[in-house]
Amino acid sequence: MNTLRITTMALALLSATDLALADDMNMKDMSMSGPRADKMTGKVHHATGIVKKMDASAGQVTISHGPINSIPWPPMTMTFAVKDKQMLRQVTAGEKIDFDLVRSGKDQYTVTKISPAHD
């Protein structure tokens, strides 16, 4: 009878430990640090492309960019929101640029920096 009690208590203690570890792991997964955060927000991706058009009033720029391996994306033309509409004053259609972007939503990225391309 004692063996049954000890076994039951040991199993209860192990279960409680497993639950505490699982909760701790879930909290770590929800934090905004570590590799998972890169997939969510905050990681800066660098790319080069050619400005196709700008819409200053909407705060958007259309860029034909090369591959962006850190996302991973093949070369394509996309329209992005810009972090600051003032950035659009720095560029003209047809200009080759280097730009940074960060994830701003589930399938959305925002351009956070634009500069002339450094070939």
C-alpha positions as CSV (number, residue, x, y, z in Angstrom):
1,M,0.0,0.0,0.0
2,N,2.9,2.4,0.8
3,T,4.4,1.6,-2.6
4,L,1.2,2.6,-4.3
5,R,1.0,5.9,-2.4
6,I,4.7,6.7,-3.1
7,T,4.2,5.9,-6.8
8,T,1.0,8.0,-7.0
9,M,2.8,11.0,-5.3
10,A,5.8,10.6,-7.5
11,L,3.6,10.6,-10.6
12,A,1.7,13.7,-9.4
13,L,5.0,15.5,-8.7
14,L,6.3,14.6,-12.2
15,S,3.1,15.8,-13.8
16,A,3.2,19.1,-12.0
17,T,6.8,19.6,-13.0
18,D,6.0,18.8,-16.6
19,L,3.1,21.3,-16.6
20,A,5.4,24.0,-15.1
21,L,8.0,23.4,-17.7
22,A,5.4,23.5,-20.5
23,D,4.0,26.8,-19.2
24,D,7.6,28.2,-19.0
25,M,8.3,27.0,-22.6
26,N,5.1,28.6,-23.8
27,M,6.0,31.9,-22.2
28,K,9.4,31.8,-23.8
29,D,7.9,31.2,-27.2
30,M,5.6,34.2,-26.7
31,S,8.4,36.5,-25.8
32,M,9.7,38.9,-28.5
33,S,13.3,37.7,-28.4
34,G,15.1,34.7,-29.8
35,P,14.7,33.1,-33.2
36,R,10.9,33.1,-33.2
37,A,10.8,36.9,-32.9
38,D,12.7,37.2,-36.2
39,K,9.8,35.5,-38.0
40,M,7.2,37.8,-36.3
41,T,8.5,41.3,-36.2
42,G,11.7,43.3,-35.7
43,K,14.2,41.6,-38.0
44,V,15.6,43.9,-40.6
45,H,15.9,42.6,-44.1
46,H,18.2,44.3,-46.6
47,A,17.6,44.4,-50.3
48,T,18.4,46.2,-53.5
49,G,15.9,47.2,-56.2
50,I,14.7,49.7,-58.7
51,V,11.9,52.2,-57.8
52,K,9.0,51.7,-60.2
53,K,6.7,54.3,-58.7
54,M,5.8,56.2,-55.5
55,D,2.6,57.3,-54.0
56,A,3.5,59.9,-51.4
57,S,-0.1,60.5,-50.3
58,A,-0.6,56.8,-49.5
59,G,3.0,56.4,-48.2
60,Q,3.8,53.6,-50.6
61,V,6.6,52.7,-52.9
62,T,6.7,50.1,-55.7
63,I,10.0,48.4,-56.0
64,S,11.3,45.8,-58.4
65,H,13.8,44.0,-56.1
66,G,16.3,41.2,-56.4
67,P,16.1,38.1,-54.2
68,I,15.8,38.7,-50.5
69,N,17.3,35.5,-49.0
70,S,16.5,36.4,-45.4
71,I,12.7,36.2,-45.9
72,P,13.2,34.1,-48.5
73,W,11.8,35.8,-51.6
74,P,12.7,35.5,-55.2
75,P,13.1,38.6,-57.4
76,M,9.7,40.4,-57.9
77,T,8.0,43.7,-58.0
78,M,6.0,44.7,-54.9
79,T,4.4,47.7,-53.3
80,F,5.4,48.5,-49.8
81,A,4.3,50.9,-47.2
82,V,7.0,53.2,-46.0
83,K,7.7,54.0,-42.3
84,D,8.0,57.7,-43.1
85,K,6.5,59.4,-46.1
86,Q,9.4,61.8,-46.1
87,M,11.6,59.0,-47.4
88,L,9.8,59.1,-50.7
89,R,11.3,62.6,-51.3
90,Q,14.7,61.0,-51.6
91,V,14.0,58.8,-54.6
92,T,12.8,59.0,-58.1
93,A,11.2,56.4,-60.4
94,G,13.9,54.3,-62.2
95,E,16.5,54.9,-59.4
96,K,18.4,51.9,-58.1
97,I,18.2,51.8,-54.3
98,D,19.2,49.8,-51.2
99,F,16.4,49.4,-48.7
100,D,15.6,47.9,-45.4
101,L,12.2,46.4,-44.5
102,V,10.6,44.8,-41.4
103,R,7.6,42.7,-41.0
104,S,4.7,44.8,-40.0
105,G,1.8,42.3,-40.2
106,K,1.1,38.7,-41.1
107,D,2.0,39.1,-44.8
108,Q,3.0,42.8,-44.8
109,Y,6.4,44.5,-44.8
110,T,7.3,48.1,-44.3
111,V,10.3,49.9,-45.8
112,T,12.2,51.5,-42.9
113,K,15.2,52.9,-44.8
114,I,16.0,53.9,-48.4
115,S,19.4,54.9,-49.7
116,P,21.1,55.1,-53.1
117,A,22.4,51.6,-54.2
118,H,26.0,50.8,-53.5
119,D,27.1,48.6,-56.3
